[in-house]
Amino acid sequence: MKFQLNQKKKRLIFIIGIVVLIELSGYGFFASLFRLIGSAS
């Protein structure tokens, strides 16, 4: 049971890491949102 929980946690951290990398590269959802807000004002 403990191993399975650890495996899920590792996968979650891995997915979060990928999302953070995409955001920092400037192609993520939040980056697009800020660009849209910046271009509107």
Protein Blocks (a to p, Z undefined) as FASTA:
>chain_A
ZZmmmmmmmmmmmmmmmmmmmmmnopamklmmmmmmmmmZZ
